[in-house]
Amino acid sequence: MRIARYTEGDDPVYGLVDADGKKIAEVTGDPLYQRIELTGRTTTVDEVRLLAPVIPRSKIIGIGRNYADHAAEMGNEVPAEPMMFLVPNTAVVGPGDPVVIPTELTSKVSFEGELAVIIGRMCKDIEPEEAKKVIFGYTIANDVTARDLQRGDGQWARAKGMDTFCPLGPWIETDLDPQDVSIVTRLDGEVAQDGHSSDMVHGVAALISHASKSFTLLPGDVILTGTPAGVGLVDPGQRVEIDIDAIGTLSNPFVASE
Ligand code: MG
């Protein structure tokens, strides 16, 4: 099932997207928290503005260096345990929304195409074998990173957490094998990243288990599962598109702050 959050000019609503990614059937309520029913109203993806499919009420947990080829390209070792960081929900934007580069703070902004996991049930201290039960679904994330701030600050709060630095979308896919998707990122149409989730150092079940040992996970929490090799800098005026075959495409233009 594909669940989109969108607006036709009024308040955001949710809908089920068909297999072709073209038609939307509106539902009542928020599928993350409520039982949903079809309203009978249908529209098309082209006629609405898609929004980030989830705005986490609690937290986004990022995972660093979870693909060996990406850790190597950055000159880093693969950590023995998943390396976690937090991103504020104010960083989230939707498909098509501009990523605003604050040019007074950074001159080295990079894209990172990633599979994102959305938690559906409150949980704590769960084992990897139980992880599937707490997953609501999956979407695509761009873990936008200011490399100069990442290196200079000594921690990653600003580098990855600034406003608009966490595009999510285009919708949530509830049924896929998270270790069997390709992740392809294009910069202005040129393929930069061509990875596969089977190459994660720590798989999704292990990441959820690890995170739940430190944090209570709540419905709507998002886990960014790390990026494969091929990251690169993006300038204002360029566009980044991330394809995950089983989900769709997340596309965002990058612009300079005023
Ligand atoms: Mg990342």
Boltz pocket constraint, residues with backbone or C-beta under 6 A from the ligand:
constraints:
  - pocket:
      binder: B
      contacts: [[A, 62], [A, 63], [A, 64], [A, 112], [A, 114], [A, 143], [A, 224], [A, 226], [A, 227]]
      max_distance: 6.0
